[in-house]
Amino acid sequence: MSTAGKVIKCKAAICLEVNKPFSIVEIEVAPPKAQEVRIKILATGICRSDDHAVNGSLYAPFPIILGHEAAGVVESVGEGVTSVKPGDKVIPLFVPQCGECNTCLHPRGNLCTRHNFADGRGLMPDGTSRFTYKGKAVHHFACTSTFTEYTVVHESAVAKIDAAAPPEKICLIGCGFSTGYGSAVKTAQVEPGSTCAVFGLGGVGLSVVMGCKAAGASRIIGVDINKDKFAKAKELGVTDCVNPKDFDKPIQDVLIEMTKGGVDYSFEVIGRTETMTAALASCHMNYGTSVIVGLAPSASQITFHPMLLFTGRTWKGAVFGSWKSKEAVPKLVSDFMAKKFTLDPLITHTLPFDKINEGFELLRTGKSIRTVLLF
């Protein structure tokens, strides 16, 4: 029996207020309007950015359906949708690609200005929501909202992928893997023989490590205060592991000493302003490049000495690894299918969707790298 054009009642994990556990409830998901796509979610990953929204460090309007890293199947499409059809396997895109705005048209641009993932309203482009709970509207998150059995996204926020791709793995291409890997190969453009430092060895940090290794870096220094992360990091290509707690001097001084002047490329994959400036200071003062990958709390400000940049360092940021999402995601999935990279080491836990609160606990206590929830 077709559900197209009808309201669907389904299970979702709602955040009703800041710092409260997710509530698994039945919601109503409206049919897609023109240029919109309704997706049945098959698997969704738990990302640190979702937790930033839960604890209020990243602004989000409540009640809200979080989640932005997923894979699913198109259930139905609204009028005028041409890039996907019902039955297509897809990945929702928290960084949409309209293909028409100034940023999308620029060869280096990847942050669509027409559909800004960070606009904070928590609504579809037409200013309304497709989710209701107990008769009241529920907010969307980051153009995606994947902690629900069904979601609705704009056509520019979904990419068709290989039908044979395993959703419980390739969902990571929707955020964590692509963000980290792209930061190394695309944003920084790490060169063969270079030295790199990666601050933060979670799922995204380890994906940066994989990118540095793929680009041919000769030395990759992993920096983390949780030494339990070191074994897996070495498996994936880290050559030296450094715990800042083992030293009584700033971590940048340790790295400058280890590398006789600083690394060629450093990556901050934590989202703390102190580590952002430490990562900048740890790359070579003249030709070093530092990339901010971690999302800092909404209210944070950064202070640093201008000399850190004046001597020639480059400091840059990256959202979604600088990839143009709608074009890059299908190619990354194809590369995964062709065994050009693996995602298995990043996925430490797989849980049923109902255990979402347990999954977030694993993240907060540092026991997981990526937890994938299955429907």
C-alpha positions as CSV (number, residue, x, y, z in Angstrom):
1,M,0.0,0.0,0.0
2,S,1.5,3.3,-1.1
3,T,2.1,6.0,1.6
4,A,2.9,8.7,-1.0
5,G,0.9,11.9,-0.4
6,K,-0.2,10.7,3.0
7,V,0.9,11.6,6.5
8,I,3.1,8.9,8.0
9,K,3.0,8.0,11.7
10,C,6.4,6.7,12.9
11,K,8.9,6.4,15.7
12,A,11.3,9.2,16.4
13,A,13.8,10.3,19.1
14,I,12.8,13.8,20.1
15,C,14.8,16.2,22.2
16,L,12.1,18.1,24.1
17,E,14.5,20.4,26.0
18,V,18.2,21.1,26.5
19,N,20.2,18.5,28.5
20,K,17.4,16.0,28.7
21,P,17.6,12.4,27.4
22,F,15.9,11.6,24.0
23,S,12.2,10.6,24.2
24,I,11.2,7.8,21.8
25,V,7.7,8.8,20.6
26,E,5.3,8.5,17.7
27,I,5.4,11.5,15.5
28,E,3.6,12.5,12.3
29,V,5.6,13.2,9.2
30,A,3.9,15.2,6.5
31,P,4.3,14.4,2.8
32,P,7.0,16.2,0.9
33,K,6.0,19.6,-0.8
34,A,7.4,20.7,-4.1
35,Q,11.2,20.1,-4.4
36,E,11.2,18.0,-1.3
37,V,12.0,14.3,-0.6
38,R,10.7,12.0,2.1
39,I,13.2,9.4,3.2
40,K,12.9,6.1,5.2
41,I,16.0,6.1,7.3
42,L,17.8,2.8,7.5
43,A,20.9,3.7,9.6
44,T,22.1,6.8,11.4
45,G,25.4,7.6,13.2
46,I,25.8,9.5,16.4
47,C,28.0,12.5,15.9
48,R,29.5,14.9,18.5
49,S,27.7,17.8,16.9
50,D,24.4,16.2,17.8
51,D,25.5,16.1,21.4
52,H,26.6,19.8,21.2
53,A,22.9,20.6,20.4
54,V,21.6,18.4,23.2
55,N,23.8,20.1,25.8
56,G,23.2,23.6,24.5
57,S,26.8,24.5,23.4
58,L,25.4,24.6,19.8
59,Y,22.3,26.6,19.5
60,A,19.2,24.6,18.5
61,P,15.5,25.4,18.9
62,F,13.5,22.8,20.9
63,P,11.6,20.5,20.6
64,I,13.8,19.1,17.8
65,I,14.7,15.9,15.9
66,L,18.5,15.8,15.7
67,G,20.7,13.5,13.7
68,H,22.5,14.4,10.4
69,E,24.6,11.4,9.4
70,A,22.5,8.7,7.8
71,A,21.5,6.5,4.9
72,G,18.0,5.6,3.7
73,V,15.6,4.9,0.9
74,V,13.4,7.5,-0.9
75,E,9.8,6.8,0.1
76,S,8.2,9.6,-2.0
77,V,9.0,12.8,-3.7
78,G,7.3,16.2,-4.1
79,E,6.5,18.0,-7.3
80,G,9.4,18.9,-9.5
81,V,12.0,16.5,-8.0
82,T,14.3,15.1,-10.7
83,S,17.5,13.9,-9.0
84,V,16.0,11.0,-7.0
85,K,12.9,8.8,-7.2
86,P,11.1,6.5,-4.8
87,G,13.2,3.4,-4.1
88,D,16.5,5.1,-4.6
89,K,19.1,4.5,-1.9
90,V,20.3,7.9,-0.6
91,I,22.4,9.8,1.9
92,P,20.9,13.1,3.3
93,L,23.2,16.1,3.1
94,F,23.6,18.4,6.1
95,V,25.5,20.7,3.7
96,P,23.1,21.0,0.7
97,Q,24.2,21.8,-2.8
98,C,21.7,23.8,-4.8
99,G,24.0,24.2,-7.7
100,E,22.9,27.7,-8.5
101,C,24.0,30.1,-5.7
102,N,27.4,32.0,-5.9
103,T,29.0,29.5,-3.5
104,C,27.8,26.4,-5.3
105,L,29.0,27.9,-8.6
106,H,32.4,28.7,-7.3
107,P,35.0,25.9,-8.0
108,R,36.2,26.0,-4.3
109,G,32.8,26.7,-2.7
110,N,30.9,24.0,-0.8
111,L,28.7,25.9,1.7
112,C,25.5,26.5,-0.2
113,T,24.1,30.0,0.7
114,R,20.6,29.2,-0.5
115,H,20.1,26.4,2.1
116,N,22.3,27.3,5.0
117,F,22.6,24.3,7.4
118,A,23.5,26.7,10.3
119,D,20.6,29.1,9.9
120,G,19.3,28.0,13.4
121,R,15.5,28.3,12.5
122,G,15.0,24.5,12.4
123,L,12.5,24.7,9.6
124,M,12.2,23.7,5.9
125,P,13.2,26.4,3.3
126,D,9.5,27.5,3.2
127,G,9.6,28.3,6.9
128,T,7.5,25.4,8.1
129,S,8.1,22.0,9.7
130,R,7.1,18.5,8.4
131,F,7.1,17.0,11.8
132,T,4.4,17.1,14.4
133,Y,4.1,15.6,17.9
134,K,0.9,15.8,19.9
135,G,-0.4,18.3,17.4
136,K,2.6,20.7,17.7
137,A,5.3,21.4,15.2
138,V,8.8,19.9,15.9
139,H,12.0,21.5,14.6
140,H,14.3,20.1,11.9
141,F,18.0,20.0,12.4
142,A,20.9,20.7,9.9
143,C,18.7,20.2,6.8
144,T,18.4,16.5,7.6
145,S,16.9,15.3,11.0
146,T,17.8,11.6,10.9
147,F,16.8,10.4,14.4
148,T,13.4,9.3,13.0
149,E,12.1,6.5,10.9
150,Y,11.0,9.0,8.2
151,T,12.3,12.5,7.5
152,V,11.7,15.1,4.8
153,V,14.6,17.1,3.2
154,H,14.9,19.5,0.3
155,E,16.0,18.0,-3.0
156,S,19.3,19.9,-2.7
157,A,20.0,18.0,0.6
158,V,20.0,14.4,-0.7
159,A,22.3,12.4,-2.9
160,K,21.5,9.2,-4.7
161,I,24.1,6.5,-4.1
162,D,24.9,2.9,-5.2
163,A,22.0,0.7,-4.4
164,A,24.3,-2.1,-3.2
165,A,26.0,0.1,-0.5
166,P,25.6,-1.2,3.1
167,P,23.6,1.6,4.9
168,E,25.1,0.6,8.4
169,K,28.5,1.6,7.1
170,I,28.2,4.2,4.4
171,C,26.0,6.4,6.7
172,L,29.4,7.7,8.0
173,I,29.9,9.3,4.5
174,G,27.0,11.6,5.5
175,C,29.3,13.4,8.0
176,G,32.1,12.0,10.1
177,F,34.2,10.2,7.5
178,S,33.9,12.7,4.7
179,T,34.5,15.6,7.1
180,G,37.8,14.2,8.4
181,Y,39.1,12.6,5.2
182,G,38.3,15.7,3.1
183,S,39.9,18.0,5.6
184,A,43.2,16.2,4.8
185,V,43.0,15.5,1.1
186,K,40.9,18.4,-0.1
187,T,41.0,21.3,2.4
188,A,44.7,21.0,3.5
189,Q,45.8,19.1,0.4
190,V,48.4,17.2,2.4
191,E,51.4,16.3,0.2
192,P,53.5,13.1,0.1
193,G,56.3,13.1,2.6
194,S,54.8,15.8,4.9
195,T,54.3,15.7,8.7
196,C,50.9,16.1,10.2
197,A,49.4,16.5,13.7
198,V,45.8,15.5,14.4
199,F,44.3,16.9,17.7
200,G,41.4,14.7,18.8
201,L,41.3,11.0,17.8
202,G,37.5,10.4,17.7
203,G,35.7,9.3,14.5
204,V,36.4,12.5,12.6
205,G,40.0,12.7,13.8
206,L,40.7,9.2,12.8
207,S,39.2,10.0,9.4
208,V,41.6,12.9,9.1
209,V,44.4,10.4,9.9
210,M,43.1,8.1,7.1
211,G,43.2,11.1,4.7
212,C,46.7,12.1,5.7
213,K,47.9,8.5,5.2
214,A,46.1,8.3,1.8
215,A,47.8,11.5,0.8
216,G,51.2,10.0,1.6
217,A,52.2,11.8,4.8
218,S,55.4,10.3,6.2
219,R,54.7,11.2,9.9
220,I,51.3,11.5,11.6
221,I,51.2,12.6,15.2
222,G,48.0,11.9,17.1
223,V,47.2,14.1,20.0
224,D,44.6,13.1,22.6
225,I,44.1,13.1,26.4
226,N,42.4,9.7,26.2
227,K,45.2,7.1,25.8
228,D,42.6,4.4,25.0
229,K,42.3,6.0,21.6
230,F,46.0,5.4,20.7
231,A,45.9,1.7,19.6
232,K,43.2,2.2,17.0
233,A,44.9,5.4,15.8
234,K,48.2,3.5,15.2
235,E,46.3,0.9,13.3
236,L,45.0,3.6,11.0
237,G,48.3,5.3,10.3
238,V,49.3,7.4,13.3
239,T,53.1,7.1,13.8
240,D,53.5,8.9,17.1
241,C,50.9,9.3,19.9
242,V,51.1,12.2,22.3
243,N,49.1,12.8,25.5
244,P,49.3,16.4,26.6
245,K,48.8,15.3,30.2
246,D,52.2,13.6,30.1
247,F,54.0,17.0,29.7
248,D,54.3,20.1,31.9
249,K,54.7,22.4,28.9
250,P,52.3,23.5,26.2
251,I,51.6,20.8,23.6
252,Q,52.7,23.0,20.8
253,D,56.2,23.2,22.3
254,V,56.3,19.4,22.5
255,L,55.3,19.1,18.8
256,I,57.7,21.8,17.7
257,E,60.5,19.9,19.5
258,M,59.5,16.5,18.1
259,T,59.5,17.9,14.5
260,K,62.4,20.3,14.7
261,G,60.3,23.4,14.0
262,G,56.6,22.3,13.7
263,V,54.5,20.2,11.5
264,D,53.5,20.9,7.9
265,Y,49.8,20.4,8.6
266,S,47.8,20.4,11.8
267,F,44.1,19.6,12.3
268,E,42.0,20.5,15.3
269,V,39.2,18.0,15.5
270,I,37.8,18.7,19.0
271,G,36.0,22.0,18.9
272,R,37.8,23.8,21.7
273,T,39.3,27.3,21.2
274,E,42.4,26.4,23.3
275,T,43.3,23.5,21.1
276,M,42.6,25.5,18.0
277,T,45.3,28.0,18.9
278,A,47.6,25.2,20.1
279,A,47.2,23.4,16.7
280,L,47.9,26.6,14.9
281,A,51.1,27.2,17.0
282,S,52.3,23.7,16.4
283,C,52.5,23.9,12.7
284,H,55.6,25.5,11.1
285,M,55.7,29.2,11.7
286,N,56.4,30.0,8.1
287,Y,54.9,27.4,5.8
288,G,52.6,25.5,8.1
289,T,48.8,25.1,7.6
290,S,46.3,24.5,10.3
291,V,42.7,23.4,9.7
292,I,39.8,23.9,12.1
293,V,37.6,20.8,11.7
294,G,36.0,20.7,15.2
295,L,32.8,22.7,15.8
296,A,33.3,25.2,18.7
297,P,30.5,26.2,21.1
298,S,28.2,28.9,19.6
299,A,29.2,31.5,22.1
300,S,33.0,31.0,22.0
301,Q,35.6,33.6,20.9
302,I,39.2,33.0,20.1
303,T,42.3,35.2,21.1
304,F,45.7,34.7,19.6
305,H,48.9,36.7,19.0
306,P,49.0,38.2,15.4
307,M,52.6,37.0,15.0
308,L,51.3,33.4,14.8
309,L,49.9,34.4,11.3
310,F,52.3,37.2,10.4
311,T,55.2,34.8,9.9
312,G,53.4,33.0,7.1
313,R,51.2,30.3,8.6
314,T,47.8,29.5,7.0
315,W,44.8,29.0,9.2
316,K,41.6,27.7,7.6
317,G,38.4,26.0,8.4
318,A,36.4,23.3,6.7
319,V,32.8,22.1,6.8
320,F,32.2,18.7,5.4
321,G,35.8,18.4,4.3
322,S,35.3,21.1,1.6
323,W,33.4,18.5,-0.5
324,K,30.6,19.7,-2.8
325,S,28.1,17.3,-1.2
326,K,25.7,16.2,-3.9
327,E,28.6,15.6,-6.4
328,A,31.1,14.1,-3.9
329,V,29.0,11.8,-1.8
330,P,28.0,9.3,-4.6
331,K,31.7,9.2,-5.6
332,L,32.9,8.6,-2.0
333,V,30.4,5.7,-1.7
334,S,31.7,4.3,-5.0
335,D,35.3,4.5,-3.7
336,F,34.2,2.7,-0.5
337,M,32.5,0.0,-2.7
338,A,35.8,-0.3,-4.7
339,K,37.6,-0.8,-1.3
340,K,39.7,2.4,-1.7
341,F,39.1,3.0,2.0
342,T,37.4,1.1,4.9
343,L,34.9,2.4,7.5
344,D,34.9,-0.7,9.8
345,P,37.6,0.6,12.2
346,L,35.5,3.7,12.9
347,I,32.3,1.9,13.8
348,T,32.8,0.5,17.3
349,H,29.1,0.0,18.3
350,T,25.9,-0.9,16.4
351,L,22.7,-0.5,18.4
352,P,18.9,-0.7,17.7
353,F,17.4,2.8,17.3
354,D,15.6,2.5,20.6
355,K,18.9,2.5,22.5
356,I,19.9,6.0,21.3
357,N,20.4,7.3,24.8
358,E,22.9,4.4,25.5
359,G,24.7,5.4,22.2
360,F,25.1,9.0,23.4
361,E,26.4,7.7,26.8
362,L,29.1,5.7,25.0
363,L,30.1,8.9,23.1
364,R,30.2,11.1,26.3
365,T,32.3,8.6,28.3
366,G,34.8,8.2,25.4
367,K,34.0,4.5,25.0
368,S,32.9,4.6,21.4
369,I,34.3,6.1,18.2
370,R,31.1,5.8,16.1
371,T,27.9,4.3,17.2
372,V,25.5,3.4,14.4
373,L,21.8,3.1,15.2
374,L,19.7,0.7,13.1
375,F,16.0,0.9,12.4
